[in-house]
Amino acid sequence: MSRKVVITGLGAVTPLGTGVQKFWENIKAGKLGISAIDSFDTERTGVKFGGIVRDFDETAYYGVEGCFEKKEAKHIDRFTKYAVVSAHEALEDAGTDFSDLDPYKAGVMVGSGIGGIDLTLSEYRKYLEKGAGRVSPFYIPMMISNMASGTISIKTGFRGANMDISTACATGTHCIGEAFRKIKDGYLDVCIAGGTESAREEFTYAAFANMKALTKCDVLEKASIPFDRDRSGFVLGEGCGVLILEEYEHAKARGAKIYAEIAGYGATCDGYHMTSPMPTGEASAMGMKLAVEEAGLAPEDIDYINAHGTSTGLNDKYETAAIKLAFGQHAYNLKINSTKSMIGHLLGAAGAVEAIVTVKSLQEGFVHETVGTKNPDDECDLDYCINGGIRCEIKNALSNSLGFGGHNATICLKKI
């Protein structure tokens, strides 16, 4: 059995706005969602900026069906709240609660790279200062990274396959890809898929900074500049992206608004290094090739790639090498950009939020600027859309994610 899978709903919480419409309008306008960190003294880490969600008001969702009550919210971690709210928006956008389906054919795959790390740190401080008896009994069910997916299931009644695929920065894309396969192969009819993350503690910034992953740039506009010769590391961000994936015939029968078709998925592993991508780009290139092949397309059919594009020295040049390896001379015809230039790196949520950007780009025929990038590295010589957003027809697109551990994920989307 092989079935067509389409995207019928979108939901997001991002540093450029809560809600897909606000987020996308700010993306098109080329606005910067990165801002100065104000929750701790940045002198100790040297990291000045973050992709921080500023407009999320959880009180607005108290008592809203499918979200959470005020009392309940005390026992839900922030990364899970982002996921619940994003899933609620995506279902509203889809225009149905899917109650007509067998609940065991409705799944949830919303992952997180590091889950409730902020809660872990605060509860550990409590343990050290006040003793073991003061550790919250809610700590474990709040912190574990699968709780976002589990809570969405509790709120929706979806009882099918429910998974938290945690592959660092490739988490969101892997969740979408695996959900696609579950529907394509007949195991599910609908799936809520995506990624969520929220890490604001100084400790987390220090850890990423000490491994030389984060930028310590003190000029806001130059903090996240993917593919630029002056790039100096990524900006740590937070947020959530959720997509409703649905079997095409069911979507058509109910008259659903269809954003795009998800037609291919490639998943590979570098098997090379804990944090560095493979220099040749071979495994990532294979992931792209597999996604294109499953979609029934030729490399020349791809118009646009939403790149992983972290603004780190190694990722950008090795991802560029991978694109060249996968597409040959056609790589120079592709429109390529990095959404991280505007919102930073959302870790486990990155791929899902970037998938939403890719969907909207297909729908509207618009490729956003890689904001801030002015002087591409000599080893980054493709078209990264550095001179502004571009209006052009896009029929087929890829969204790439690369995670620590060598995890590579690519999804292929087709315009409907």
Buried (B, 14 or more C-beta within 10 A) or exposed (E): EEEBBBBBBBBBBBBBBBBBEBBBEBBBEBBBBBBEBEEBEBEEBBBBBBBBBEEBEBEEBBEEEBBBEEEEBEBBBBBBBBBBBBBBBBBEBBEBBBEEBEBEBBBBBBBBBBBBBBBBBBBEEBBEEEEEEEBBEBBEBBBBBBBBBBBBBEBBEBBBBBBBBBBBBBBBBBBBBBBBBBBBEEBBBBBBBBBBBBBBBBBBBBBBBEEBBBBBBEEBEBBBBBBBBEBBBBBBBBBBBBBBBBBBEBBEEBEBEBBBBBBBBBBBBBEBEEBBBBBBBBBBBBBBBBBBBBBEBEBEBBBBBBBBBBBBBBBBBBBBBBBBBBBEEBBEEBBBBBBBBBBBBBBBBBBBBBBBBBBBBBBEBBBBBBBBBEEBBEEBBBBBBBEEBBEEEBBBBBBBBBBBBBBBBBBBBBBE
